Amino acid sequence: MSRRYEKADEASVNSSDGQPRNWDDINRRLARLGHIEQQAESLQARLDRKVAELKERTLEASRELEREREKLRNEVECFYWAHREEVLADGRKSIELPFGRLGSRSSRRVVVDHPAAAQQWLAANGLEQFLRIRTELDREALRSVLLAGSGNGNGTFAKLVCCPGVHLCEKQEFWCEATRATPLSIPVAANGNSRPLRKKLGLESLQRTRNTSAAVHGNGRSAQGSNHLAQQVRRTAGNAAGANRIS
């Protein structure tokens, strides 16, 4: 039953002429918005669970492969350093095997163990060319002063207003929020016009009560019909047995 009402409500929104004509149309669209948001969140949650499960399985398999790869590389490296003299004896630093190559090469790199100490020493000894300083806007500070207005009294606001590339933008922004508890089905009148907004409160619970009541009465009538048929069968069987005894 709920699926049928859900489809009816979706059709009532999609089959409109494109523009709402009254607040009832707006309310029906808000109901549909709430349902769409619930569906989107459900799909996103399902996707997040699937991604988390797949990620966990992938990471576990990757960790096992990484451990095995590290073990093999360590074994190969240890063997190379232990037998490096055999390779150097041929005037080479590397050796090529059917399934790969291995060897050693000279390497130079700069290692910075304590960046803070290095920065302080370079600045104190006039070596600023080795320091990189990045300047950027403090957007939070700008926002706090400009949105507070000229009431701070220190004149900073008046200066910032004159700053090129920065200005206050004031406008009315629309917002709407669909109530998640809104029923998914909003019945409409037979002529296609929605019922008044005040009559929609409690309408879904009333409709469900009527449907439940109709189902109960329908089951009662079906049970009464079945009992009546059973009584007729028993009476027919009894009459036939009596006729057999008389004959």
JOWOVEN-V412027 format. One record per backbone hydrogen bond with DSSP energy under -0.5 kcal/mol. NH is the residue of the N-H (numbers start at 1). CO is the residue of the C=O. E is the energy in kcal/mol with one decimal. If there is no record, write none. Layout:
NH & CO & E
NH & CO & E
This chain:
5 & 1 & -2.1
6 & 2 & -2.4
7 & 3 & -2.3
8 & 4 & -2.2
9 & 5 & -2.5
10 & 6 & -2.2
11 & 7 & -2.4
12 & 8 & -2.1
13 & 9 & -1.5
14 & 10 & -2.6
15 & 11 & -2.5
16 & 13 & -1.1
26 & 22 & -1.5
27 & 23 & -2.6
28 & 24 & -2.2
29 & 25 & -1.9
30 & 26 & -2.3
31 & 27 & -2.2
32 & 28 & -1.9
33 & 29 & -2.6
34 & 30 & -2.6
35 & 31 & -2.0
36 & 32 & -2.6
37 & 33 & -2.7
38 & 34 & -2.1
39 & 35 & -2.4
40 & 36 & -2.9
41 & 37 & -2.5
42 & 38 & -2.2
43 & 39 & -2.7
44 & 40 & -2.5
45 & 41 & -2.6
46 & 42 & -2.3
47 & 43 & -2.5
48 & 44 & -2.7
49 & 45 & -2.2
50 & 46 & -2.3
51 & 47 & -2.8
52 & 48 & -2.6
53 & 49 & -2.6
54 & 50 & -2.7
55 & 51 & -2.8
56 & 52 & -2.3
57 & 53 & -2.3
58 & 54 & -2.6
59 & 55 & -2.8
60 & 56 & -2.2
61 & 57 & -2.3
62 & 58 & -2.7
63 & 59 & -2.7
64 & 60 & -1.8
65 & 61 & -2.1
66 & 62 & -2.8
67 & 63 & -2.4
68 & 64 & -2.0
69 & 65 & -2.7
70 & 66 & -2.6
71 & 67 & -2.0
72 & 68 & -2.4
73 & 69 & -2.6
74 & 70 & -2.3
75 & 71 & -2.1
76 & 72 & -2.5
77 & 73 & -2.8
78 & 74 & -2.7
79 & 75 & -2.0
80 & 76 & -2.2
81 & 77 & -2.5
82 & 78 & -1.7
83 & 79 & -1.5
84 & 81 & -0.6
86 & 83 & -0.8
87 & 83 & -0.9
88 & 84 & -2.6
89 & 85 & -1.6
90 & 87 & -1.2
91 & 88 & -2.1
92 & 87 & -1.3
95 & 102 & -2.9
97 & 95 & -0.5
97 & 100 & -3.4
100 & 97 & -1.6
102 & 95 & -2.0
104 & 93 & -1.2
111 & 109 & -0.5
112 & 110 & -0.5
113 & 111 & -0.8
118 & 114 & -2.0
119 & 115 & -2.6
120 & 116 & -2.2
121 & 117 & -2.1
122 & 118 & -2.4
123 & 119 & -2.3
124 & 120 & -2.0
125 & 121 & -1.4
126 & 123 & -1.1
127 & 122 & -2.9
130 & 127 & -1.8
131 & 128 & -2.2
133 & 131 & -0.6
139 & 137 & -1.2
142 & 138 & -2.2
143 & 139 & -2.6
144 & 140 & -2.4
145 & 141 & -1.8
146 & 142 & -2.6
147 & 143 & -2.2
148 & 144 & -0.8
149 & 145 & -1.0
151 & 148 & -0.5
152 & 149 & -0.7
153 & 150 & -0.9
159 & 155 & -1.4
160 & 156 & -2.5
161 & 157 & -2.0
162 & 158 & -0.7
162 & 159 & -0.7
163 & 160 & -1.5
166 & 163 & -1.3
170 & 168 & -0.5
173 & 171 & -0.6
182 & 179 & -1.6
189 & 193 & -2.3
192 & 189 & -1.8
195 & 187 & -0.6
199 & 196 & -1.2
200 & 197 & -1.2
201 & 198 & -0.6
203 & 200 & -2.0
206 & 202 & -1.8
207 & 203 & -2.4
208 & 204 & -2.6
209 & 205 & -2.2
210 & 206 & -2.3
211 & 207 & -2.5
212 & 208 & -2.7
213 & 209 & -2.6
214 & 210 & -2.6
215 & 211 & -2.2
216 & 212 & -2.4
217 & 213 & -2.6
218 & 214 & -2.5
219 & 215 & -2.4
220 & 216 & -2.2
221 & 217 & -2.5
222 & 218 & -2.0
223 & 219 & -2.4
224 & 220 & -2.5
225 & 221 & -2.3
226 & 222 & -2.0
227 & 223 & -2.3
228 & 224 & -2.3
229 & 225 & -2.0
230 & 226 & -2.0
231 & 227 & -2.1
232 & 228 & -1.9
233 & 229 & -2.1
234 & 230 & -2.3
235 & 231 & -2.3
236 & 232 & -2.3
237 & 233 & -2.4
238 & 234 & -2.3
239 & 235 & -2.3
240 & 236 & -2.0
241 & 237 & -2.0
242 & 238 & -2.2
243 & 239 & -2.0
244 & 240 & -1.8
245 & 241 & -1.7
246 & 242 & -1.9
247 & 243 & -2.2
